[in-house]
Amino acid sequence: QQLKPSFHWLKPVLALATLAGSVIGLALLLGWLQDPYQWPVQTVNIKGKFRHLQQTQLQDEVLPLVREGFFGMNVSAIQSRLQNLAWVEQVSVRRVWPDRLSIAVKEQQPVAYWGEKAFLNPRARVFEPEPSVDLPALPRFEGPDGYQQRVLLVYRQLQDMLKPLRVRVDSLRLDARRTWRV
């Protein structure tokens, strides 16, 4: 009688070799994708209408984070960094294949001063730019924290009432006792 060779060990060895090869291949692929020299960001497009923001200021904030390459850069970190700038109201950041970053920025639009150095935007949100900016045409508002919406609403109502008389409100103040001063 002749003995048949046994290959029952071959199946598990091939499965293990396939798994090991897949893991090594995936690790090499991820390393290659994360390499900023293989996938550099060539162009950063910043769109928006700016009166107070500077294009160079935005680029200076973004460039250190873009050096990580197309796949390595953290889009959320870029968006957060730009959103933290006082004059930025809203920002959208996205990758554009194969080597671009597209950024859309909406600048804050001040409608009034709030206190000494801060501004109020049309949605009654306070923002305080550094360095301080002088916009003499804007009215001055004051009031307790949390009353920005109320002060802006009363201002708009007063403006509507005074419009036929061609009178403008330059200052509106709500004190701690909830007394209005125009």
C-alpha positions as CSV (number, residue, x, y, z in Angstrom):
1,Q,0.0,0.0,0.0
2,Q,1.1,3.5,-0.8
3,L,0.6,6.3,1.7
4,K,-1.1,9.5,0.5
5,P,0.5,12.7,1.5
6,S,-1.5,14.7,4.0
7,F,-2.1,18.4,3.3
8,H,-4.6,19.2,6.0
9,W,-2.1,21.7,7.5
10,L,-2.0,23.7,4.2
11,K,-5.4,25.4,4.5
12,P,-4.7,27.1,7.9
13,V,-1.2,28.1,6.8
14,L,-2.5,29.7,3.6
15,A,-5.3,31.5,5.5
16,L,-2.8,32.9,8.0
17,A,-0.4,34.0,5.2
18,T,-3.3,35.7,3.4
19,L,-4.3,37.5,6.5
20,A,-0.7,38.6,7.4
21,G,-0.2,39.8,3.8
22,S,-3.4,41.8,3.9
23,V,-2.6,43.4,7.2
24,I,0.9,44.3,6.0
25,G,-0.4,45.6,2.7
26,L,-3.0,47.7,4.5
27,A,-0.4,49.2,6.8
28,L,1.8,50.1,3.9
29,L,-1.1,51.6,2.0
30,L,-2.1,53.7,5.0
31,G,1.4,54.9,5.5
32,W,1.7,55.9,1.9
33,L,-1.6,57.8,2.0
34,Q,-0.6,59.6,5.2
35,D,2.8,60.7,3.7
36,P,2.5,64.4,3.1
37,Y,5.2,64.2,0.4
38,Q,3.2,61.7,-1.6
39,W,-0.1,63.7,-1.4
40,P,0.8,67.4,-0.9
41,V,-1.9,70.0,-0.9
42,Q,-1.0,72.2,-3.9
43,T,-3.8,74.8,-3.7
44,V,-5.8,76.4,-0.9
45,N,-8.8,78.3,-2.2
46,I,-10.3,80.8,0.3
47,K,-13.6,82.3,-0.8
48,G,-15.7,85.1,0.8
49,K,-16.3,88.8,0.8
50,F,-14.0,90.5,3.4
51,R,-14.0,94.0,4.8
52,H,-12.2,93.3,8.1
53,L,-10.6,89.9,7.5
54,Q,-7.4,89.6,5.6
55,Q,-6.8,86.8,3.1
56,T,-3.2,86.5,4.4
57,Q,-4.4,86.2,8.0
58,L,-6.6,83.2,7.0
59,Q,-3.8,81.6,5.0
60,D,-1.4,82.0,7.9
61,E,-3.9,80.1,10.1
62,V,-4.4,77.3,7.6
63,L,-0.9,76.6,6.2
64,P,0.6,74.8,9.2
65,L,-2.3,72.4,9.3
66,V,-2.2,71.8,5.5
67,R,1.4,70.6,5.6
68,E,0.2,67.2,6.8
69,G,-0.8,66.3,3.2
70,F,-4.2,65.7,1.5
71,F,-5.2,62.7,3.6
72,G,-3.3,63.6,6.7
73,M,-4.7,67.1,7.3
74,N,-7.4,67.4,9.9
75,V,-10.3,69.3,8.2
76,S,-12.1,69.7,11.5
77,A,-9.1,71.3,13.1
78,I,-8.7,73.7,10.3
79,Q,-12.4,74.6,10.5
80,S,-12.2,75.1,14.3
81,R,-9.1,77.2,14.0
82,L,-10.7,79.6,11.5
83,Q,-14.0,79.6,13.4
84,N,-12.2,80.9,16.5
85,L,-11.2,84.1,14.6
86,A,-13.4,86.9,15.9
87,W,-14.4,88.2,12.5
88,V,-15.4,84.8,11.2
89,E,-19.1,84.0,11.6
90,Q,-19.2,80.8,9.6
91,V,-16.7,78.6,7.8
92,S,-16.9,75.6,5.6
93,V,-13.7,73.5,4.8
94,R,-13.5,70.6,2.4
95,R,-11.0,68.5,0.5
96,V,-11.2,68.6,-3.3
97,W,-9.5,65.7,-5.1
98,P,-6.6,65.4,-5.9
99,D,-4.7,68.2,-4.2
100,R,-6.9,71.1,-3.2
101,L,-8.5,72.5,0.0
102,S,-11.6,74.7,-0.5
103,I,-12.6,77.1,2.3
104,A,-15.7,79.3,2.3
105,V,-15.7,82.0,4.9
106,K,-18.6,84.2,6.0
107,E,-17.4,87.4,7.7
108,Q,-19.2,88.8,10.8
109,Q,-21.3,91.8,9.9
110,P,-21.5,94.2,12.9
111,V,-24.7,96.1,13.3
112,A,-23.8,97.8,16.6
113,Y,-21.2,98.2,19.3
114,W,-21.9,96.1,22.4
115,G,-20.3,97.8,25.4
116,E,-16.9,99.3,24.9
117,K,-15.0,97.0,22.5
118,A,-17.4,94.3,21.3
119,F,-19.8,94.2,18.4
120,L,-23.2,92.7,17.9
121,N,-24.1,90.9,14.6
122,P,-27.6,90.7,13.0
123,R,-28.3,87.5,15.0
124,A,-27.6,89.3,18.3
125,R,-24.3,87.4,18.9
126,V,-21.5,89.3,20.5
127,F,-18.0,89.1,19.1
128,E,-14.9,91.0,20.1
129,P,-12.2,91.4,17.5
130,E,-8.5,92.1,18.3
131,P,-7.2,94.6,17.7
132,S,-10.1,96.9,18.3
133,V,-11.8,98.5,15.2
134,D,-13.4,101.9,15.1
135,L,-16.7,102.0,13.2
136,P,-18.2,105.4,14.1
137,A,-21.4,104.9,12.0
138,L,-22.6,102.1,14.2
139,P,-25.0,102.7,17.1
140,R,-23.8,101.8,20.7
141,F,-25.7,99.3,22.7
142,E,-25.3,98.3,26.4
143,G,-27.2,95.8,28.5
144,P,-26.9,92.8,30.8
145,D,-25.5,89.6,29.4
146,G,-28.2,87.5,27.8
147,Y,-30.2,90.6,26.7
148,Q,-28.6,91.2,23.4
149,Q,-31.5,89.8,21.4
150,R,-34.0,92.0,23.3
151,V,-31.9,95.2,22.9
152,L,-31.5,94.5,19.2
153,L,-35.3,94.0,18.8
154,V,-36.1,97.2,20.7
155,Y,-33.6,99.1,18.5
156,R,-35.2,97.8,15.3
157,Q,-38.7,98.7,16.6
158,L,-37.5,102.2,17.5
159,Q,-35.8,102.6,14.1
160,D,-39.1,101.7,12.3
161,M,-41.1,104.1,14.4
162,L,-38.6,107.0,13.9
163,K,-37.9,106.4,10.2
164,P,-40.7,108.8,9.0
165,L,-39.3,111.5,11.2
166,R,-35.8,110.9,9.7
167,V,-34.4,110.5,13.2
168,R,-31.8,107.8,14.1
169,V,-31.1,106.1,17.4
170,D,-27.3,106.4,18.1
171,S,-27.3,104.7,21.5
172,L,-29.5,102.3,23.4
173,R,-28.9,101.1,26.9
174,L,-30.7,98.7,29.1
175,D,-29.5,98.9,32.7
176,A,-29.6,96.3,35.5
177,R,-33.0,97.6,36.7
178,R,-34.3,97.0,33.1
179,T,-34.7,100.7,32.4
180,W,-34.2,101.8,28.8
181,R,-32.1,104.9,27.8
182,V,-32.0,106.2,24.3
